[in-house]
Amino acid sequence: MSANLELKKSAVEEIKKLISDSKSIVLLDYRGITVSQDTALRKTLRENNVVYKVIKNTLFKKACEQLNITGFDEALNGTTAFAFGLNDETNAPRLIKAAMKDYQTLQIKAGYYNGKAISESEVVTLASIPSKEVLVAKLLYVLNAPVSSLARAFKAIADKKA
């Protein structure tokens, strides 16, 4: 086999591992973004445990075929960058949506969540969900509220009697 074919096979294996390890993936069109903007975006994503890669569409299609994932045919046209969210389902979509405000040329093409391809609008919806930490904090606040109210009531009764 040629060395080029071996390189492509190893690249497909790497992409398959990234897909398998990811909680969510955002496919985006990065045309028009400057090098300095791209560098800043990569830095922000890296700091938040999101892997950002520009991958050939054919290699990503091949990896998806081998993993039995369908639905990306329309999105895999033209320039495509991939943001692989490794820790949190909403992290990559949220960061990309925030970056779109700074870099108007970025465009979400599609996404991947829960084992299937999702549309651009579903990626935006996923981005609007708060992070796991925020949701846990809200839940703890709601659970703690009745106990806090009861404690304040007891304190008020004790202060009134004193």
C-alpha positions in Angstrom: 0.0 0.0 0.0 1.1 3.5 -0.6 2.2 5.8 2.2 -0.6 8.2 1.4 -3.2 5.5 1.9 -1.7 4.6 5.2 -1.8 8.2 6.4 -5.4 8.5 5.4 -6.3 5.3 7.2 -4.6 6.5 10.4 -6.3 9.9 10.0 -9.7 8.1 9.8 -8.9 6.1 12.9 -8.0 9.3 14.8 -11.3 10.9 13.6 -13.3 7.9 14.7 -11.7 8.1 18.2 -12.5 11.8 18.4 -16.1 11.1 17.4 -16.4 8.3 19.9 -14.9 10.3 22.7 -17.1 13.4 22.0 -20.3 14.3 23.8 -21.1 16.7 21.0 -19.6 17.9 17.7 -20.2 21.2 15.9 -19.5 21.4 12.2 -18.9 25.0 11.0 -17.9 27.0 8.0 -14.9 29.1 8.9 -14.5 30.9 5.6 -13.6 34.6 6.1 -12.0 34.2 9.5 -8.5 35.7 9.8 -5.5 33.8 11.1 -5.4 35.8 14.3 -9.1 35.2 14.9 -8.7 31.5 14.2 -5.8 31.3 16.7 -7.8 33.1 19.3 -10.8 30.7 18.7 -8.5 27.7 18.9 -7.0 29.0 22.2 -10.4 29.6 23.8 -11.7 26.2 22.7 -8.6 24.4 23.9 -8.9 26.1 27.3 -12.4 24.7 27.6 -11.5 21.1 26.6 -12.9 21.4 23.1 -10.8 20.0 20.2 -11.0 22.2 17.1 -9.8 20.7 13.9 -10.0 21.3 10.2 -10.5 17.9 8.6 -11.1 16.9 5.0 -14.8 16.2 4.4 -14.0 12.9 2.7 -12.1 11.6 5.7 -14.9 12.7 8.1 -17.4 11.0 5.8 -15.3 7.8 5.8 -15.1 7.8 9.6 -18.9 8.3 9.9 -19.5 5.5 7.5 -17.4 3.2 9.6 -19.3 4.2 12.7 -22.7 3.9 11.0 -23.4 7.6 11.5 -25.5 9.3 8.8 -27.0 12.7 8.1 -24.0 14.8 7.3 -24.1 14.7 3.5 -25.4 18.3 3.1 -23.1 19.7 5.7 -19.9 18.2 4.3 -19.6 20.6 1.4 -17.0 23.3 1.2 -14.7 24.3 4.0 -15.6 22.6 7.3 -14.1 22.8 10.7 -15.1 20.6 13.6 -15.4 21.4 17.3 -15.4 18.2 19.4 -16.8 18.7 22.9 -15.2 16.1 25.1 -16.5 16.8 28.6 -19.9 18.4 28.2 -22.7 18.1 25.7 -23.3 21.9 25.6 -19.8 23.2 25.9 -18.7 23.1 22.2 -22.1 24.5 20.9 -22.1 27.2 23.5 -18.5 28.3 22.8 -19.0 28.3 19.0 -22.2 30.3 19.4 -20.4 32.8 21.5 -17.5 33.0 18.9 -20.1 33.6 16.2 -20.9 37.0 17.9 -17.2 37.9 17.7 -16.5 36.5 14.3 -19.6 37.1 12.1 -18.1 35.0 9.2 -18.4 31.8 11.3 -21.5 29.7 10.4 -22.8 26.5 12.0 -23.5 23.9 9.4 -24.7 20.9 11.5 -23.8 19.0 14.7 -23.7 15.7 16.3 -25.3 14.8 19.6 -26.5 11.7 21.3 -25.4 9.4 18.5 -27.0 11.2 15.6 -26.5 14.2 13.3 -28.5 17.3 14.2 -29.4 20.4 12.3 -28.0 23.9 12.8 -31.1 25.0 14.7 -30.7 22.1 17.1 -27.1 23.0 17.7 -28.2 26.6 18.6 -30.8 25.1 20.9 -28.2 22.9 22.5 -26.0 25.9 23.0 -28.7 27.7 24.9 -28.8 25.0 27.6 -26.7 26.1 30.7 -23.6 24.0 31.6 -23.9 21.1 33.9 -22.3 23.1 36.8 -24.9 25.9 36.4 -27.8 23.4 36.3 -26.5 21.6 39.4 -26.1 25.0 41.2 -29.7 25.9 40.3 -31.0 22.5 41.5 -29.1 22.9 44.8 -30.6 26.4 45.2 -34.1 25.0 44.6 -33.6 22.2 47.1 -32.0 24.4 49.7 -34.7 27.2 49.4 -37.4 25.5 51.6 -34.8 24.7 54.3 -33.5 28.3 54.3 -37.1 29.6 54.5 -37.8 27.4 57.5 -34.6 28.4 59.2 -35.5 32.1 58.7 -39.0 31.5 60.1 -37.6 29.7 63.2 -35.1 32.6 63.7 -37.9 35.2 63.4 -40.0 33.3 66.0 -37.0 33.0 68.3 -36.2 36.7 67.9 -39.8 37.6 68.6 -39.9 35.6 71.8 -36.6 37.1 73.0 
